[in-house]
Amino acid sequence: MKPAKFEFQRMNSLEDAIKALGEAEGEMRILGGGQSLGPMMNLRLAQPDFVLDLSSVNGLDNIDEKGGKLKIGARVTHARIEDGEVPGTTGAYMQFVASGISYRSVRNRGTVGGSVAHSDPSADWPSALLALGGEVLAAGPSGSRTISLDGFTIGPFTTGLSWDEVLIGFELPILRPEEMWGYYKVNRKPGEFADAIGAVTIGEEPRAVCGATESVPFRVMEIEQKLAEGVNEISVNDVRKILEKYDTGFDDYELQIHAVALSRAVQRAFV
């Protein structure tokens, strides 16, 4: 399997990348770690005319606590998160998520920003970060802006980024030591993309996310309300009844595994 012909450009600065996006004549794709885009190009599911490599761009791989927020650069790899470089309770949650992504060789190169920008419905980070809340940091010809993670994923492989913008990082809340989280995904074997994801964080306000759908991950307000009221266990049957109210397009099997994922995510939060 070989990709279609394309022009490869290694960017030396973020400004160069933004300029190249604006001047491109043809389809242009950003390369982070290449663990999603590469296979799609090899299968010719993606056939960009230009690929911009950001691996030499400085400032996109930092992890900092600043102003009561956690700032994570787009080029931070899954492996660094798995190895505990993100501090605190938020870091423990992200470490758990990262450790279940594919295999170590993929985690060594795959990036959190690349995963969210790619927006595969079955990927971990779009659901996991939505459960945390916070904002996406983007840069374009008009400067930098923030985009709420609520609503950032518009559809499969579609986000709120403009065509001439680059995702440069995230600004996430810092969970306190006493605050809780739970994450559960259903997949046929470890390392594969998920068939269903349940993600829960119980911070200042609870957030519960149903992920790995045929469209976008979404918050489940009824579960969030129950958690806010102090409920610490929700049965699979109760979650099924809640999800039936949403226009998910799930068949009976899909409804069941998503209900299981959410129920077990809640259960894990209180273990």
The 8 nearest C-alpha neighbors of each residue, nearest first, counted from 0:
[[1, 41, 42, 2, 43, 40, 38, 3],
 [0, 2, 41, 3, 42, 40, 43, 4],
 [3, 1, 41, 40, 43, 4, 42, 0],
 [2, 4, 46, 5, 43, 1, 40, 41],
 [3, 5, 2, 6, 48, 46, 47, 1],
 [6, 4, 48, 49, 3, 47, 7, 50],
 [5, 7, 49, 48, 50, 8, 4, 47],
 [8, 6, 50, 49, 51, 5, 9, 52],
 [7, 9, 51, 52, 50, 10, 6, 49],
 [10, 8, 52, 51, 53, 11, 7, 55],
 [9, 11, 53, 12, 16, 52, 8, 15],
 [12, 10, 56, 55, 9, 15, 13, 53],
 [13, 11, 56, 15, 14, 10, 16, 57],
 [12, 14, 16, 15, 56, 17, 11, 10],
 [15, 13, 17, 12, 16, 18, 140, 139],
 [14, 16, 18, 12, 13, 17, 19, 10],
 [17, 15, 13, 19, 14, 18, 10, 20],
 [16, 18, 20, 14, 19, 15, 139, 13],
 [17, 19, 15, 21, 16, 20, 14, 22],
 [20, 18, 16, 22, 21, 17, 23, 15],
 [21, 19, 17, 163, 23, 18, 22, 16],
 [20, 22, 18, 19, 163, 23, 17, 140],
 [23, 21, 19, 20, 18, 24, 17, 163],
 [24, 22, 20, 21, 25, 19, 27, 26],
 [25, 23, 22, 26, 27, 48, 21, 49],
 [24, 26, 48, 23, 27, 49, 47, 22],
 [25, 27, 47, 48, 49, 28, 24, 23],
 [26, 28, 49, 47, 50, 48, 25, 23],
 [29, 27, 50, 51, 47, 49, 30, 26],
 [28, 30, 51, 50, 52, 31, 27, 53],
 [31, 29, 52, 33, 51, 32, 53, 50],
 [32, 30, 113, 33, 53, 110, 74, 29],
 [31, 33, 109, 108, 34, 110, 30, 113],
 [34, 32, 37, 36, 35, 31, 30, 109],
 [33, 35, 109, 32, 37, 36, 105, 38],
 [36, 34, 33, 37, 38, 39, 117, 114],
 [35, 37, 39, 33, 38, 34, 40, 30],
 [36, 38, 33, 40, 39, 35, 34, 41],
 [39, 37, 41, 40, 36, 35, 42, 34],
 [40, 38, 44, 42, 36, 45, 41, 37],
 [41, 39, 43, 45, 2, 37, 42, 38],
 [40, 42, 2, 1, 38, 43, 0, 39],
 [41, 43, 39, 40, 44, 0, 38, 2],
 [44, 42, 40, 45, 41, 2, 46, 39],
 [43, 45, 39, 42, 40, 46, 41, 38],
 [44, 46, 40, 43, 39, 47, 36, 42],
 [47, 45, 43, 40, 3, 48, 44, 2],
 [48, 46, 26, 49, 27, 45, 28, 5],
 [47, 49, 5, 26, 25, 27, 6, 46],
 [48, 50, 27, 6, 5, 47, 7, 28],
 [51, 49, 7, 28, 27, 29, 8, 6],
 [52, 50, 29, 8, 30, 9, 28, 7],
 [51, 53, 9, 30, 54, 10, 8, 29],
 [54, 52, 56, 55, 10, 31, 30, 51],
 [53, 55, 56, 52, 31, 9, 74, 10],
 [56, 54, 53, 11, 57, 10, 9, 12],
 [57, 55, 12, 11, 53, 54, 13, 10],
 [58, 56, 59, 55, 12, 60, 11, 13],
 [57, 59, 60, 61, 56, 72, 167, 74],
 [58, 60, 72, 74, 73, 57, 61, 167],
 [59, 61, 72, 75, 74, 58, 73, 62],
 [60, 62, 72, 59, 71, 58, 63, 75],
 [61, 63, 71, 70, 72, 85, 60, 64],
 [64, 62, 70, 69, 65, 61, 71, 68],
 [65, 63, 69, 68, 70, 67, 66, 62],
 [66, 64, 68, 67, 63, 69, 70, 170],
 [65, 67, 68, 64, 69, 70, 63, 172],
 [66, 68, 65, 64, 173, 69, 172, 171],
 [69, 67, 172, 65, 66, 171, 64, 173],
 [68, 70, 64, 171, 170, 63, 172, 173],
 [71, 69, 170, 63, 169, 62, 64, 68],
 [72, 70, 62, 169, 168, 61, 69, 73],
 [73, 71, 168, 59, 60, 61, 74, 75],
 [72, 74, 112, 168, 167, 59, 75, 111],
 [75, 73, 60, 110, 59, 72, 76, 112],
 [76, 74, 60, 110, 73, 72, 111, 79],
 [77, 75, 110, 78, 79, 109, 74, 108],
 [76, 78, 106, 80, 97, 79, 110, 109],
 [79, 77, 106, 81, 107, 76, 80, 82],
 [80, 78, 82, 81, 76, 77, 84, 83],
 [79, 81, 77, 83, 94, 82, 78, 84],
 [82, 80, 94, 78, 97, 98, 79, 83],
 [83, 81, 79, 80, 84, 78, 94, 85],
 [84, 82, 80, 81, 85, 94, 79, 90],
 [85, 83, 80, 79, 82, 86, 90, 81],
 [84, 86, 90, 83, 80, 62, 87, 89],
 [87, 85, 90, 84, 89, 83, 88, 91],
 [88, 86, 90, 89, 91, 85, 176, 174],
 [87, 89, 91, 90, 174, 176, 92, 175],
 [88, 90, 92, 174, 87, 91, 173, 93],
 [89, 91, 85, 86, 93, 87, 88, 92],
 [92, 90, 88, 94, 89, 93, 95, 87],
 [91, 93, 89, 95, 90, 94, 88, 96],
 [92, 94, 96, 90, 95, 91, 97, 89],
 [95, 93, 81, 91, 97, 80, 92, 96],
 [94, 96, 92, 98, 93, 97, 91, 99],
 [95, 97, 93, 94, 98, 99, 92, 100],
 [98, 96, 94, 81, 77, 100, 99, 95],
 [99, 97, 95, 81, 96, 100, 94, 77],
 [100, 98, 97, 96, 190, 101, 95, 189],
 [99, 101, 97, 190, 98, 102, 106, 96],
 [190, 100, 102, 191, 99, 105, 106, 103],
 [103, 101, 105, 104, 190, 106, 100, 99],
 [102, 104, 106, 105, 107, 101, 78, 100],
 [103, 105, 107, 106, 102, 108, 101, 109],
 [106, 104, 103, 107, 102, 108, 109, 101],
 [105, 107, 77, 103, 78, 109, 108, 104],
 [106, 108, 78, 104, 105, 103, 109, 76],
 [109, 107, 32, 106, 105, 76, 110, 34],
 [108, 110, 32, 106, 34, 76, 105, 77],
 [111, 109, 76, 113, 74, 112, 75, 32],
 [110, 112, 114, 113, 73, 76, 75, 77],
 [113, 111, 73, 115, 114, 110, 116, 74],
 [112, 114, 110, 116, 31, 111, 115, 117],
 [113, 115, 117, 111, 112, 116, 118, 110],
 [114, 116, 118, 112, 125, 117, 113, 124],
 [117, 115, 113, 118, 114, 112, 158, 166],
 [116, 118, 114, 115, 156, 113, 119, 35],
 [119, 117, 156, 115, 116, 120, 114, 155],
 [118, 120, 122, 156, 121, 117, 155, 114],
 [121, 119, 211, 155, 122, 118, 215, 212],
 [122, 120, 211, 193, 119, 192, 123, 194],
 [123, 121, 119, 120, 124, 192, 125, 193],
 [124, 122, 126, 125, 127, 121, 96, 100],
 [123, 125, 127, 126, 128, 122, 115, 114],
 [126, 124, 115, 128, 127, 123, 129, 122],
 [127, 125, 129, 124, 210, 128, 216, 123],
 [126, 128, 124, 130, 129, 125, 123, 198],
 [129, 127, 131, 130, 126, 124, 125, 132],
 [128, 130, 132, 126, 131, 127, 148, 125],
 [131, 129, 128, 127, 206, 132, 208, 199],
 [132, 130, 128, 129, 200, 133, 127, 172],
 [133, 131, 129, 130, 148, 128, 171, 134],
 [134, 132, 171, 170, 148, 172, 147, 131],
 [133, 135, 147, 148, 170, 146, 169, 145],
 [134, 136, 169, 146, 145, 168, 147, 148],
 [135, 137, 145, 168, 169, 167, 166, 144],
 [138, 136, 166, 167, 144, 165, 143, 145],
 [139, 137, 143, 165, 164, 142, 144, 166],
 [138, 140, 164, 142, 141, 17, 163, 143],
 [139, 141, 142, 17, 138, 163, 18, 164],
 [142, 140, 139, 143, 138, 144, 164, 163],
 [143, 141, 139, 140, 138, 144, 137, 164],
 [144, 142, 138, 137, 139, 141, 145, 136],
 [143, 145, 137, 136, 138, 146, 142, 139],
 [144, 146, 136, 135, 134, 137, 147, 143],
 [145, 147, 135, 134, 148, 136, 151, 144],
 [148, 146, 134, 149, 135, 133, 151, 145],
 [147, 149, 151, 134, 129, 150, 133, 132],
 [150, 148, 147, 151, 129, 132, 152, 133],
 [149, 151, 152, 148, 153, 147, 159, 158],
 [150, 152, 148, 159, 158, 149, 153, 147],
 [153, 151, 158, 150, 154, 157, 215, 159],
 [152, 154, 158, 157, 151, 150, 159, 215],
 [155, 153, 157, 214, 215, 152, 156, 158],
 [154, 156, 157, 214, 120, 119, 118, 215],
 [157, 155, 118, 119, 117, 154, 158, 120],
 [158, 156, 154, 155, 153, 152, 118, 159],
 [159, 157, 152, 153, 160, 151, 116, 154],
 [158, 160, 151, 152, 161, 153, 157, 146],
 [161, 159, 158, 164, 162, 137, 165, 166],
 [160, 162, 164, 163, 159, 139, 165, 158],
 [161, 163, 164, 160, 20, 165, 21, 27],
 [164, 162, 20, 161, 21, 139, 17, 165],
 [165, 163, 139, 161, 138, 162, 160, 137],
 [164, 166, 138, 137, 167, 139, 163, 17],
 [165, 167, 137, 168, 136, 138, 73, 112],
 [168, 166, 73, 137, 136, 165, 72, 59],
 [169, 167, 72, 73, 136, 71, 166, 135],
 [170, 168, 135, 71, 136, 70, 134, 171],
 [169, 171, 70, 134, 69, 133, 68, 135],
 [170, 172, 133, 69, 68, 169, 70, 134],
 [173, 171, 68, 133, 69, 174, 132, 131],
 [172, 174, 89, 68, 69, 175, 171, 67],
 [173, 175, 89, 88, 178, 202, 172, 176],
 [174, 176, 178, 177, 88, 173, 202, 87],
 [177, 175, 178, 88, 174, 87, 179, 89],
 [178, 176, 175, 179, 174, 88, 202, 201],
 [179, 177, 202, 175, 176, 201, 174, 180],
 [180, 178, 201, 268, 200, 177, 202, 181],
 [179, 181, 200, 268, 199, 201, 92, 182],
 [180, 182, 268, 264, 267, 199, 265, 198],
 [183, 181, 198, 264, 197, 199, 184, 180],
 [184, 182, 264, 197, 260, 196, 263, 198],
 [185, 183, 196, 195, 260, 193, 197, 186],
 [184, 186, 195, 194, 193, 196, 260, 183],
 [187, 185, 193, 194, 188, 191, 184, 192],
 [186, 188, 185, 191, 189, 194, 193, 192],
 [187, 189, 186, 191, 190, 185, 192, 193],
 [190, 188, 191, 186, 99, 187, 101, 100],
 [101, 189, 191, 100, 102, 99, 188, 192],
 [192, 190, 101, 189, 188, 186, 193, 187],
 [191, 193, 121, 122, 186, 190, 194, 101],
 [192, 194, 186, 121, 195, 185, 184, 211],
 [193, 195, 186, 185, 211, 121, 192, 196],
 [194, 196, 211, 185, 257, 193, 184, 210],
 [197, 195, 184, 210, 211, 260, 183, 209],
 [196, 198, 261, 260, 209, 183, 264, 182],
 [199, 197, 182, 208, 207, 264, 181, 130],
 [198, 200, 207, 181, 180, 206, 130, 264],
 [201, 199, 180, 206, 205, 179, 130, 202],
 [202, 200, 205, 179, 178, 180, 204, 206],
 [201, 203, 204, 178, 205, 200, 174, 179],
 [204, 202, 205, 201, 178, 174, 175, 227],
 [203, 205, 202, 201, 206, 227, 223, 200],
 [206, 204, 201, 223, 202, 200, 227, 226],
 [205, 207, 200, 130, 223, 199, 201, 204],
 [208, 206, 199, 218, 219, 198, 223, 130],
 [209, 207, 218, 198, 217, 130, 219, 197],
 [208, 210, 197, 217, 216, 196, 218, 261],
 [211, 209, 216, 196, 126, 212, 195, 208],
 [210, 212, 121, 195, 120, 196, 194, 193],
 [211, 213, 214, 210, 215, 120, 216, 195],
 [214, 212, 120, 211, 215, 155, 247, 248],
 [213, 215, 212, 154, 155, 120, 216, 211],
 [216, 214, 154, 212, 120, 217, 152, 155],
 [217, 215, 210, 209, 126, 212, 211, 208],
 [218, 216, 208, 209, 215, 219, 210, 126],
 [217, 219, 208, 207, 220, 209, 206, 216],
 [220, 218, 207, 221, 222, 208, 217, 223],
 [219, 221, 223, 222, 218, 224, 207, 206],
 [220, 222, 224, 223, 219, 225, 241, 226],
 [223, 221, 225, 224, 220, 219, 226, 207],
 [222, 224, 220, 226, 205, 221, 206, 225],
 [225, 223, 227, 221, 222, 226, 220, 228],
 [224, 226, 222, 228, 227, 230, 223, 221],
 [225, 227, 230, 229, 223, 228, 224, 222],
 [228, 226, 224, 225, 229, 223, 205, 204],
 [229, 227, 225, 226, 230, 224, 223, 231],
 [228, 230, 226, 227, 231, 225, 224, 232],
 [229, 231, 226, 225, 232, 228, 227, 233],
 [232, 230, 229, 269, 226, 233, 265, 266],
 [233, 231, 230, 266, 265, 234, 262, 269],
 [232, 234, 262, 237, 235, 238, 231, 265],
 [235, 233, 237, 236, 262, 238, 232, 259],
 [234, 236, 238, 258, 259, 237, 262, 239],
 [235, 237, 239, 234, 238, 240, 258, 233],
 [236, 238, 234, 240, 239, 235, 241, 233],
 [239, 237, 241, 235, 258, 240, 236, 242],
 [238, 240, 236, 242, 258, 237, 241, 243],
 [239, 241, 237, 243, 238, 242, 236, 244],
 [240, 242, 238, 239, 243, 244, 237, 221],
 [243, 241, 239, 244, 245, 240, 238, 254],
 [242, 244, 240, 245, 241, 239, 246, 254],
 [245, 243, 242, 241, 246, 240, 247, 239],
 [246, 244, 242, 243, 247, 241, 248, 219],
 [245, 247, 248, 244, 243, 249, 242, 214],
 [248, 246, 249, 245, 212, 242, 213, 243],
 [247, 249, 246, 250, 213, 245, 212, 254],
 [250, 248, 253, 247, 254, 251, 252, 212],
 [249, 251, 253, 252, 254, 248, 255, 247],
 [252, 250, 254, 253, 255, 249, 256, 239],
 [253, 251, 255, 254, 250, 256, 249, 257],
 [254, 252, 249, 250, 256, 255, 251, 257],
 [253, 255, 251, 257, 249, 252, 256, 250],
 [254, 256, 252, 258, 253, 257, 259, 251],
 [257, 255, 259, 253, 258, 254, 260, 195],
 [258, 256, 260, 195, 254, 259, 255, 253],
 [257, 259, 255, 238, 261, 239, 256, 235],
 [258, 260, 256, 262, 257, 235, 261, 263],
 [261, 259, 197, 257, 263, 183, 258, 262],
 [262, 260, 197, 264, 258, 263, 259, 257],
 [261, 263, 259, 265, 264, 235, 260, 233],
 [262, 264, 266, 265, 260, 261, 259, 267],
 [265, 263, 181, 182, 261, 183, 267, 266],
 [266, 264, 268, 263, 262, 267, 181, 261],
 [265, 267, 263, 264, 268, 269, 232, 262],
 [268, 266, 181, 264, 270, 269, 265, 263],
 [267, 269, 181, 180, 265, 179, 266, 270],
 [268, 270, 267, 266, 231, 265, 179, 181],
 [269, 267, 268, 266, 181, 265, 179, 180]]
